[in-house]
Every structure is written in C-alpha cells, then in structure tokens.
C-alpha cells in the first residue's frame, strides 16, 4: 500500500484536494438550506392537496351529497399520478367508496397519523367527526442503495465530485507544466542525467527537490514527477545510528551554508523495498547569474555492498581474535591447574624416594595421594587435548556420586607437603554430620578445592590454614558448605570481587611476590556456578581470608549422613585396601606392539590372570598370525613400523575376521576414538596402560570375574636414602620392582637398554633423524611401561628434536639418558644397602 501511494502523482493529490473543498462547500449549502429540496416541496404539495380535499369533503357531507364527493375524489386520483388510491371511511370504519387498488396501497392500518405515503383527511358534519378521506401516495424516493442514489442531492454531489476531479486534473496538468521548476533544466540535460547509474538530486535553497534523476526515483520506487516539489528532508534519511537526521545537519544544507562543495559525506536512506542503503554524498552549491547560490546538486554513490563487506570483515576479525583469545586463556588456565596436582605428585614422590615414611599404612596413603593426583592430572591433560571446548567455549560438568570428605581429605594431604615446608599448619575440620555422597562433579570439585587450598597455603607465611566442611539442611534442597580460611595477607574490602576477574589479583605486588596467573579463582567461581553453586569471599586486610564454596547436596530425604568419625574411618580404609584382581578364562590372546617391553608387560598381566598369549612386532605379522590361527582377542598397538594398527585392523575386517580387537594408543585427542572404531576396533585403551581398566575391558569382551587380592605387602617397596642430598648418581629403581610376576619385563628392558642407547648415539652421529625418532619413541613408551619414568621426559624431548631435525641439543639429551641408564639399580641391592644404612644408624 505504501509503495502504491508513492506512485500517485502530485497532480492527483491536488485534484483530490480541490474536489474535497467543493464537496465541503456543498454540504454547508445543504446545511443552511441554500439549495432547494425536492422532497420538502413534494411533501408541502401533498399537504396542500390533502387540506383542499378535507375542506371540500366537509362541505359536501354537510349537504349530504356523498355522490358528489365520490365523483370528486375519483377525479383527483385520475389527475394526480403520485396519488395511487383514495377512499372514504366512516367513523365506525366502513369504507363507503374506494378509488384505485386501495386495499393494496393502504397497508398500515395501525398508524393513526399521516406519513409520506399515507395521508388521512378528517371529515366533519355538524361539528362532529363523520369519518375520513384516505389518500395513498407513491414513495418520494426508493429504498436501499438505489433510493439513496436517486436522491437529487446525492446525484448533485457525485456529479460535482467526478466532474470536478476530471476538470481539475486536466486543468492542473496544464498549469503545473508551466510552473514545474524542473522544466528550467533542458530536456537533453534531463535525459543525460537519467542515464547516470548513481542517484542525482537538484534542490533549491529551501530544500525542495527541483530534479531527481531516474536512478534516484527507482531507488525509492517512485515516479520522477512525484518527487518534484517534495522537501528533501522528508525522505527517509538516517544517520549512522539509524536515527532520523535533524533538519540543518544534512550535508547539502551544510554545503549551502558554507558555500563550498562537500565531498564523501556518509548518509543512509531507506529504499522502496524498506532496505537501509549507504551512500557517499557529494554536494556542490549552484551559482545563479547574479552570483548568488540558487540551489545545490547532490550525487549519491551507493556503497552499501562495500560497507556490508567491511562489516563482515570486522566481524570475522573479531571472531578470530575471540577464538585466539579463548585458546590462550584456556591454555593459560590449564598451565595454572596442572601445577597443583604436580606439586602433590612430586612432593609425595620425593618423600617416598627419601624414605621419610613411618609405616606401611602411611606409605600406602602417600601412594594413594600420588595416584589420585596423577588421575586428576590426566583429566586436565585430556581437557587440554579436547580443542572443541576451546572453540565452543562450553564448560561441561557431570552429576555423579562422589564423597566430598574424601576429596577434601586428599587435597589437604596433598598440600601438607608445601605447608610443612613453609612451617605453617594445615588442618581439616568437620563440626557435624555430613553427606556420605552428593551428586556432583568430583573432578571439578577437586579442582576448586585444590585452587582454594593452594592459594591459602601460598598467601600464608605464618599461622594456620583450615579447611572446614559443613552440611546445611534446607528444604527443598540441602547445601554443602566448604570453607577454606587462612591467616595470610588478606584482601582489601574494595578488591574482594576483583580477585575473581581473569588474570587479576588484588594488588600488582602480589603477582611479583607470589607469582601465578590470577586464573585460579576465576576458574573456581565459574566451575562453582556451573555446578549450581557459588563461591564467595570474606577477608580482612593483613588478617586473612575465608573462601566459602556452597554446592547443592540434593533433596534432604535422599541424603545419607555420616559422622566425622565415620568419614575419617573411611579414609583409612581406602588407603589400606588393595585393588581387585581378575580371573580370565583359558583364552588365547595376540599381543601386537613394536615395543618389546610393552608386549612383555601385557603378557605378564594376562598370564597372571589365566590367559595364554602370543606376540607380534607389527601389523603385517599380526595379520599373518591372525589369519593363520584362531585367537579369542587381539590387543593392537596403533603406531607401528611396516604396518600400523589401523591398517592391520581394516585388513583383518575385510578378510572377515570377527575376533574382538582392542586398540592400544598413545593418542588422547577426543575424536581419535571415532577413527579407531571406524577402522574396525571393538574398543580402545590409552597409554600409559591402566592395568585394572585393561583387565576389566578384556573381561567384559571375552568373560572373566574379579577376585579379591591378597593382603600382602605393597607392590612397590620404599627406597631408603642415606640422608645426603640427592646427587646425579642417586640409584633409580623401577616402580614395578618387588612384583615377581612383572620383574622379568623390567629385567628384559634393562638388558636391552645399553644396546638401544648405543643405537641412539650412532643415529645422532650419522644424523639419521628417522631412526633417532623411532628409538626415542621406543624409549619413551618402554621406559614408562616398566616403571622407569625418568626416561619419559628426556626421550620425549629427543623424539621432538629428531622429528624437527634439530641437531643442536641432541647431545645434551643423550648424556642425560646415559646418566639415567647408569643409575639404574636392582631393587634387592638397593633395599639391602638401605637396610645396612638404617642398621648403622640404630647401632653406631
């Protein structure tokens, strides 16, 4: 509709306005009775006829001349076309005479007064009512629409409206052609301007459009003539913010005021399709013959597409910067978080190496802490490798059963090493009953608690760090409160919320003094909120801080409460309970791995569980063996020379082999599992191999049952030092030492190690980087598999140097590997030496 109105010319509007004026004047004339009314005249004529008949009839009745009355009425009916019928009715209702079809025309007997179509004339005799003469007339006008249209007043108005519009339209057409200012522009110039692709406007000093070329008219979906005479500012112009431009701020108005051309001014216009378009306006004032400015010419260059492309480029750049920043923040977060479990692992490992263990229970408790921190570290590494989280920015949390007391207890123990080094106390309090389990995310809860306790220890130089756990029974959902308080440096009141901002600490001097990225509390609060809780802080500057973590514990009726003594008792039980063992049926398993130590370890584990095994060094040999005889299960390494595990698995599946195949891979990227399963593997396990997970997976596929492990002494024996500072010659013992079933794998690695290191040195001297990378890869996996973790990092560094063909630096790494190799000691020798040393201390 709006588009249609734009196409209506100015001449049409003017003609319509003039007709409206005439129409209004005629209505006023009717109102003041200045125009004769046919209906009123007809009613007056009928009334006069009726009065004449009444007088005449009364005189005839008085002479009792009824015949004459009848003859006269018949004459009147015949002489008056509008008089349809007439009748003489006595006072008692009898009709003495009727003329015309009176019964048809006289229908409404209940009406006692006269109307336009039924007129009653009373007849008197001797001053007494004698009866009445009834006259039935034709209607003065028809009924409905036709009656309305036959009204002479309506007909007059329609005639003036239609006729006047036609006359005015053609009259104004001739007049406007003489008055049109655009006619001042020669026709040939107008035609030339219409060929321009850009919009063009010529305006006078008042802002009226004198000329608009065809391109501008098409832009607005209007006729050129319709634009002529309009005020330019009445068009739908907008500024950069989408607001209407104020009169006086248009670029052509500024150009006229300044008297100078104005170039490349940005304006925006809503076109005929209601689309916002961008233009560069060039405004040039026009001088008249008298040297005065008589108007301005405006050319409009459409740059909408260029602006949209620029917006898209800015958007893409912002998205790229945001994604890059997200990756940087994520990696910084993980770098911060990895240090906390590493502190526990290295701290308790150092205690075990130094022999600072009082008894077997304490020894196992230290191992449990190292193990739980290692698992937490592995979870963090998996998060780093899961790049999809960086791209999407999503944070996922689990809701599974976990023991909050156990998590707090383990973290307090993990931080106790550092607290002892700083000579501050760290304590855990449980003032009342607490839930045995809550539905939450144990990994995220551990992450929060680790951050809070680590910060409390870090920022406290004297005094104590307390970790308290409380249960608040609220309906409908109870809450668990974990408070971590310290007597450290504290936080100023106006900086309390600032510590939760990314990369921010309360004071810049804090970063210089204590280090850290300032991400821990940010991560902790976001994790708490993702878990449905909240993290808050109260602090007094110089007196310490208290961080309170509030988490939903679930509906009260579903929560089992335990006393602090019961919770503490469970911790002791967890530390002292050995893991479960598995018993497998008499099955034959093919172990495929290019690392001999890896194959030996898996062989010992499976044969210990009751299975028979065979081995293959690569995928080609595995395919040959699997197709030549039957195996109940195949364990397939993915990265091997000659033929990798994925290729071998695909080939076996193509040959119709249905045997379950478990992939063993060092890859931990999420999404790699899909590639493995796509190759035809039944399941997959990541290295380093979790023995319990390996056995449980095999048992699930081919059958097996768990059995209770014997409560004998620990699998890894403590190593006692002489009490001196650690030297480069400190003996190294495998963490598998003492396990008689796994010891052959350790011995085989040690026997092969010297020859492999010689090959490493030879590959380094000849710059055979491919062989060097393979040897380093073997050492990295095999050394960690048999319990010599000291080889892992140097071998990893060597593999990276070989893959990037960096000759410099290899010599130093080879020396480190030789040094580690020279420090390897047999566990029996180490234990006996340590025993003699301890005996010497007791009996000097």
Secondary structure by P-SEA (a helix, b strand, c coil): caaaaaaccaaaaaaaaaaaaaaaaaaaaaaacccccaaaaaaaaaaaaaaaaaaaaaaaaaacaaaaaaaaaaaaaaacccccbbbbbccccccccccccccccccccccccccccbbbbbbbccccccbbbbbbbcccccccaaaaaacaaaaaaaaaaaaaaaaaaaaaaaaaaaacccccccaaaaaaaaaccbbbbbbccccccccccaaaaaaaccccccccccccccccccccccccccccccaaaaaaaacccccbbbbbbbccccbbbbbbbbbbbbbcccccccbbbbbbbbaaaaaaaaaaaaaaaaaaaaaaaaaaaaaaaaaaaaaaaaaaaaaaaaaaaacccccaaaaaaaaaaaaaaaaaaaaaaaaaaccccccccbbbbbbbbbbaaaaaaaaaaaaaaaaaaacccccccccccccccccccaaaaaaaaaaaaaaaaaaccccbbbbbbbbbbcccbbbbbbbbbccccccccccccccccccccccaaaaaaccccccaaaaaaaaaaaaccccccccccccbbbbbbbbbccccccbbbbcaaaaaaaaaaaaabbbbbbbbcbbbbbbbcccaaaaaaaaaaaaaacccccccccaaaaaaaaaaccccccccccccccccaaaaaaaaaaaccccbbbbbccccccaaaaaaaaacccccccccccaaaaaaaaaaacbbbbbbcccccccbbbbbccccccccccbbbbcccccccaaaaaaaaaaaaaaaaaaaaaaaaacaaaaaaaaaaaaaaaaaaaccccaaaaaaaaaaaaaaccccaaaaaaaaaaaaaaacccaaaaaaaaaaaaaaaacc
